[in-house]
Amino acid sequence: MLAQQKQEIIALFQAALTPILAASGVSANVVLERPRDPAHGDVACNIAMQLAKQLKMNPRELATQVVAAVLANPAGKDLIASADIAGPGFINLRVTDAAKQAVVKAVLAQGAAYGRGDAGVGKQVIIEFVSANPTGPLHVGHGRQGALGDALSSLFDAQGYKVTREFYYNDAGVQIQTLATSVQARARGVKPGDAGWPESAYNGDYIQDIADDFLAKKTVSASDGAPATASGDVDDIESIRAFAVTYLRNEQDMDLQAFGVKFDNYYLESSLYADGKVNAAVELLNHSGKTYELDGALWLRTTEFGDDKDRVMRKTDGSYTYFVPDVAYHIVKFQRGYVQAINVQGSDHHGTIARVRAGLQAVDVGVPQGYPDYVLHKMVTVMKDGEEVKISKRAGSYVTVRDLIEWSGGGDITKGRDAVRFFLISRKADTEFVFDVDVALKNSDENPVYYVQYAHARICRMLEQAGGANADLDGVDLSPLTAPTEATLLATLAAYPETLARAQAELGPHQIAFYLRELAANLHSFYFAERVLVDDARLKRARVALMVATRQVLRNGLALIGVSAPDKM
């Protein structure tokens, strides 16, 4: 049911309740739901059960009065077909065929805009995701973040929000120094396993590639920031560090390009130190009275904000623990005007949540409680040829995003990207996921992205055969669309806008994958039950319109999650 129709039905209920509630002082909040069993009707409402006690009435008697008034209201003549009362006072409604069929004209009129809402107009949100350390290629976990974060960003955009996609580079700290010493060792001819190879070094082949380019005095550039030119001097650790970081940022840029993910902004952790943001945050925390010295370290009283124990801010060696720059970074986010911030991160960041939020409350600069929101995802296990894949030759210790795209496409980058993006949002973020490359390569119903894309291609073929691919559908008569599979398709199309709104509100992009699979299943059921090429010209034109609308919604949903909608497969 379309949102406008839902509001019209709510208005019918409110009008019916007005004389009943007039002298009672009781107010009504009418909520419509889908019955769990479709056989019970199209819309359910339990308002009579909610109000009966306050009005000192029998709920069935109250429901009877409400239903009688709703059916008597001429404003509902074209909308409500019938109503009945079930159990202790549930009201079940059936809407007219014309009301169900109206979704087709709505989709045809709105096209690519169908499903979009305006709840976020005038609001802005920053969504941070991937945020990989520039110490190696992007791994599969980063890929899950990329798919989730990009789809979530599109969901917010679809509700009218001004969305900023941000990548936070952790380009400061021990890991960056380890990267530099790893490249330095390779540049000196030391390999993993050799005497003198640093114990904590990165072992992937990409370290040798960086060392070779450093010795060749090459220049590399990332998506933003100044280019880095290698000095070629193996003793120049600062040049090695700068070159290696920029080199790997460029590598990650290429990973993201292959994945079809773009960012609006890149933010460097190092800039927080260079610009004095970390020191400023520490000063605010000290000024708050929520810090104390103990055993040569500076502590924050995070227990006052719900943490299980207080946390060290500054260690005995004078360096800050990792959550301190995170607090500084989120103060900056808030100061940039982002009242809502969402971080998509691995579940290993769970312990960070309480510390960052505690720090933001302690500084007392107006940051709301619960800021930022978090979407935490669990690990991805990759299966290929029936076995778990744990390492990549290129990366040394993990499977990269590019590996997964190349494997899943069988040489076709677009096919691989589609499979990876669809698969990685097809489960709730907080559930572990097994990515089976063998399934991604199948051209069958077992492959969920193929199943959905094939629904789109099947419609394109039907429309081509029917000569209706570019038909003029103005004023089309939709009344012939009464077959069970048609009714199911109509209801699914009408549910799309509400699905988008719910997925955005619940930070659950997996709901889009669920929806697309349901829509595809309903399309395939229609295909096997009915024909578009029928002799009845009126029925044929109505079915062409239904197919055009279904194809449009499939396109809209696939585009939202960054997956292509091929015309042929």
N, C-alpha and C positions, 0 to 999 in steps of 0.2 A: 504494500500500500504506500502511496506517495505521501510525503510529509504534509502537503497541503490537505490531502484527504483526511489524514489523521487529525489535523487541527479542526477540520470541519466536523468530524465525528465528536471530538471533545467538546466543541461548541454546542452540538446537539444535546449532549449529556448535561452540560452546564445550564442550558435553557430548560431542560426537563427538571433539573434540581432546584431552580430558582424559587418557584412557588412553594416547594416542599421545605426549603431551608429558610424561607423569608422571615419567620418570626422566631427562629431557633437560636440565632447567633452562631450557628455552626457553619464552617466554610468547607468547601469540597475541593480536593485535588484529584482530578480525573486522570488516571493513568491507563493507557491501553497496552495490551500485550498480545502476543501471538499465542493461541491455545497450543498446549503441548501436543495434542492430537488434532491434526488438520480436519478430522471428521467433525469436530465440535464447532467449526466455523472459521472465519478469517480473523476476527478480533474478539478479545476477551476483556472484560472489565469487572473488577470486584468492588466497585465504589459502594454498592448497597451493603456489602458486608462491613466495609470500613465505617459507614455512617450509622448503621442500625442501632448500635449501642448508645451513641450520643443522642439519637433521635427517639430512643426507647420504642423502636419499631421492630417487627419481625423482618429479618433481612430479605426473605423471599417476597413478602408483601411490598417492601420498599422497592425491590427490583422490579416487581410487576408494574408499579406506578411509573417508574423511570422508563421502562421499555414501552409502555403505552404512550407516554408523552413523546418519546423519541420517534416512534413509528407514525405518530399523528402529525409531526412537524413537517410541513411541505418542503422545508429546506433539505430534508434528507431523502426525498423521493428518488432522486437519481443515484443515490449513494448507498442506501441501506436496502437490501433485498428482504431480509428477515431477521428476527431476533428470537432467542429463547432463553429460558432460565434453567440453569443446571445446579444440582446439589443444593447447598444451603443458601445460594443467592448469587452465583456467578452469572454474569450476563454475557452471552455469546451472540455475536452478530455475524451475518453473512453480507458481504457487500455485493453490489450488482455486477454483472458481467461488464457493463460499460465502464464502471469504476476501475475494474481490474485491467481492462484493455487500454485505459488512458495512459499507462506508462509508456506504451509504444510511441505515442505522439510526443510525449515529454522527452524521450530519448532522441527522437528524430529532430526535434526543435533545438535541443541543447547541444547535441553532438558531443564533442570532446569535453564540454563543460558539465555534462551530466554526472551527477554524484557530488559535485563540489558544493561546499557550504560557505557560510559567512560568519561563523561563530568566532573566528579569530581576526576578523577585520579590525585594524587599528592596534593589533598586538604584535609583539615580536618575540621570537624564541631563538636561542642559540643551541644547536645540537652538536655536541662534540663526539666524534667517533674515529675509530682506527687508532689515531694518536700513537703510532708505533715509534719505539726508540730507533733512531737512525743508525742501527748497528747491524742491519742485515735486511734481506728481502722480506716482504710481507708474508707471514705464514697464514695457515688456514683459519686460525682464530681471528686474525685481522680481517680475513675475508668475511667471516660471519658478522663481525662488527660493521664492515663496509656495507653488506647487504641490508642488515637491520637498520643502521643509521640512515642510509640513503632512502630506504622505503619509509622510515618514520618521518624524515624531513619532508618527503613528498606528501605524506598524510597531513602534516600540519599545513603545508602550502595549500592543499586542497580544501582546507577549512578557512582559508583567507589570511593565515598568519604570514608575517614577514619572517622568513626563515634564514638563518645564517648557519651554514655547514662549516664547522671549524675542525682543523687538524692541529693538535697540540704536540709539538716535537719536544721530547725529553732529550735535549741535546746538551745536558750538563750532568756531571756526576761520574761515578765509578765506571759505568758501562762504556761511556765514551772514551775514557782513558784506556780501558781494556781493548777497545777497538783500535785505538792508535798504536798501542804496543803490539797488537796482533799483526797489523799491517807492517809495522817497523821490522818485526821479526821476519816476515816473509820477504820484505825488501832486502834483508841481509842474507837471504838464502836459507833461512831456518824454516823447516816444515813441521807439521804436527808429527809427534813421535821422536823428533830429533832432540838431542841434548840441547838445552837452552831454550826450548819452546816453552813460552809462558804457560803455567798450569791452568790459568783461567781463560786462556785465549779462545777466540772464535776460530773454528776449524774448517769452515766451509770453503769451497773453491773460490767463492767470490772475493775472499781476502787476498788471494794471489792475484786476481784480476785488478784489484785496487792497487796493490803494490807495483804491478807491472806498469800501470798507467802513471803512478806517482814517479817512478824512475824515469819514465819517458817525458816527464814534465808537462803532462797534458793539462788542459783547462776543462773543468766541468761546471755545469750550472743546474740548479734546482728550479722548481716552479716559481719561487720567489727568492729574493736575496741576491747578494753579489756573487759572481762566478768565483771559483777557487782555482788558482793555478799552482800546480805542484812545484816545489823547489827542486825536487830530485835528490835532496840531501837526506840520507837515511838517519842522520843525527838530529835533524830538525823536527822534533816531535810535534811542535805546534803546527807546522805546515802539514805534517802527516795527518794530524787530527782534523784540521779544517778541510783538507782535501777529501779525507775518508767520509766525513759527515756529509759533505755536499755530494759526493759520488753516490752515497747510499740514498740520500734524499732524491736524487735524480732517478735511481733505480726504483724507488718506491713510487715516484711519479709515473713511471712506465707501467708498474704493476697496476696502479689505480686507473690509468688510461685503458689498459687491457680489460679491466673490470667495469669500465664505464661509469666510474664514480668521480665526481668533481667537487671541489671544495671552494667555498667563497673566501676563506681566510686560513692562513697558516700562522700559528703563534708559537714562538720559540721560548722554551723554558729559560734559556740563557738570557733572554731579554728581561725577564723578571729580576734577575740579579743585576744586570747592566743598568737597568732603569731605576734601581733602588726599591722595587716593589716588595721584594722579600723582606728587606730591612724595615720598610714602612709597616708591613704586616706584623712583624715581630714587635715593633714599638707599640702598635695598637694593642697587641695581646698583653704586653707588659703593663701598659697603662690601664688595662681593664682590671688588673688585680687578680687575674685568673692564672698567673704563672708563679712558679717558685723554683728556687735553686735547691738541688739535692745531689750529693756525691759528685759535684763538679759539672752537673748537667742542668739544663733549663727544662722544666716540665710545664705542661699545660693541664689544668684541672678539667680534663674532659669528662670525668665522672659527674660533674655538676650538670652535664648536658646529655646524660644517658649512656655514656660509654662505660664499659665494664671495669676499666682502670685508667688512671692518669697516663699520659703519653709524653715521652721525651720529645722536646722540640729541637734543642741544640745539644749535640753530644759532647762528651768531654774533650774531643779533639777540635771543637769549635765549629764543626760542620752541622748543617741542619738535616733533620730526618726528612724523608720524602714527602710527608704530608704538609710540611710548612710551605713550600712553594705552591702546593695545591691550594692551600688556603689563600695565598696571595693571588694566584691565578683567578680564583672564583670571586675574590673582591673586585678584581679588574673586570670580570664579566658583568658583575652587578653594576659597577660604575659606568660601564659602557651602555647601560640602559636595558639590559636583559633581565627582566623581572622573572622570567622563566628560563631555566637552563636545564638541559638534559644531557647526561653522559652515558654513552653506550660503551661498556667495558666488560672485560672478562670477570668471571665470578671470583677470581683470586683477588679482586679489588674490594671484596665485601667488607673487609676490616677497615678500609679507608673511609667508608661512608660516615660512620659515627665521628671520626676524628675531624674530617673536613667540615662537617656540619657544626660540630662543637666549636671549632675555631672560628667559623663564620658568625656564630651567635656571640662568642666571647668578644669579638672586636666591636660589636654593637654599632654598626654603621647602617642599620636598617634592613639588612638581609633577612628575608622572611624565613621562618622555621621550615625545615624540610627542603631547603635549597642546597644543592641542586637535586633534581630528580635523577634516578639511576635506572638504567636498563642493563642488567647483568646477564651475560650469556655463559652457558657451560661449554665444555670442550667439544671439539669435533673429531671423530674418529674416521679416518679415510680407509676405505676398502677398495682394492683393485685386484682383479683376477682371483677373487675369492680370498684374498689375504689382506691383513692390515698393513698399511704402508706407514712407516714411522719416520723415515728420513728421506731427504732429497740430496742427491749428489751436489747440487748447486749450493744448497744452504748448509749442508753438513749434518744437521740434527733435526730437521722438521720439513714437512711438506709445504711448499710455497703456494701462494694464490695462483701464480702463473702456471705452476705444475698442474694444479687442479683444472684450470681453464683449458689448458692444452690437452690433458688427458680426456676431459669430459666432452670435448668437441671433436675428437678424432681427426684433428687437423683443421677444423672449422672454428675459428675464434668466436664468432657470433654465437654459434650453437653451444660452445663451451661456456661462454659468459652467461647465456640464458639459463643453462642448467645450474650453474653454480649459484647465481643470484636467486633463482626460484627455490632451489633445494635449501639454501641457508636461511631462508625466512619461513620455510614450510612447517616449522615447529616453534612452539613457545621458546623464547630466548633462554628461559631457566631450565630447559630440558637438554640432556645430552643428545647429540645427533650423530648418527652414522651416515657418512656420505659414501654411497656405493657408486663408484665410477662405472661399473658394469651396467648398473641400472640407468645411469645418465646417458649412456651410449645407445640404449635400446629405443627402437622406433615402435613402441607398443604401449598399451594401456598401463603397463607396469611403471613407465616413466611419467611422473606427474606433469612435468613441463611439456612433454610431447603431447600428452593427453589434452591439455588445455590449448596448446597451439594448434593441434589438429582440429579441435572444435572450430577455431577461427578459419582455418583453411577449408574445412568442410563446408562452412557457410559460404565462403567465397566461391567454391565450386557450384554449390546449389544455385546461388544467385546468377552465376554465369550461365548455367544451363537453363534457368528460368527467364533469362533475358532481363532480369530485374536489378542487375548490379548498379545501374545508374537510373533506376526508374523514378519517375515523378510521383511521389507519394502524398502530395498535398491533398487533403480531404479524404484520404483513404478510409473506407468503411471497415472497421475492425470487428464488427459484431459477429462475423463468422468464427472468430477465435474462441471456441468453447470446448474443444477436445481436452481431455485430462492433461496430456503432456503440454498443451499450449497454456493451460491455466497455471501449471507448475512453472513454466518458463516466465510467464508474466509476473508471477509472485516473486520469483528470484530477481528479475530485473528491477522490480520496485524496491527490493531490499538493499540494493547497492548503495544509495546515499546514506542510509542508516548504518550500514556496515562500515563505511569509511569513517563516519562520525564516531562510532563506538571504538573502532581500532585506534583512532587518534587519541580519544579520551583515555583509553586503557593502555596506551603505549604498546599496542600489540599488533605489529605489522603482519604477523603470521595469519591474522584473520583474513587478510586479503588473499593469501594463497588458498586458504580453506574455501573462501567464497568462489574463487575462480574455478576450483575443482568441482564445486557444486554446480555452478552455472554450466561448465562443460559437460558434466554428467547429464544434466537436464536437456541440453542441446542434443547430445547423442541419443537420448531416449526419444526425443521428438523425431529425430531423423529415422529411427527404426520403426516408429509407430505411424508416422504421417508422411505425406508427399507434398512438396511445393508445386510440382508440375501436375496440376489437376485441371480438368476441363472447365470447372466452374471458375470463371474469370474473377468473380468477386472474392471467392475464397483464396484463389491463387494470389491476388494482390494483397490481401490481408496477411497471408503467410510470408510473402516477400517483405512486407513492412516489419513483421515480427523478426525475420531473419536479419534484416538490416539493423534493427535495434539491438539484437543480441550480439551481432558482430561488433557494434560500436561499444557496448559495455565490456566485452572481452578486451577490445583494444584499450579502452580507458584503464581497466584494471591492470593489464600487463604493462602498459606504459608507466603506471604509478610505481611499479616495483622494478622498472628498468629492464624489462624483458620484451623482446621483439614479438610482433604478431605477423608471421609469414602468411602470404596468400596461398602458397602452395607448399606441400611437404612430400 
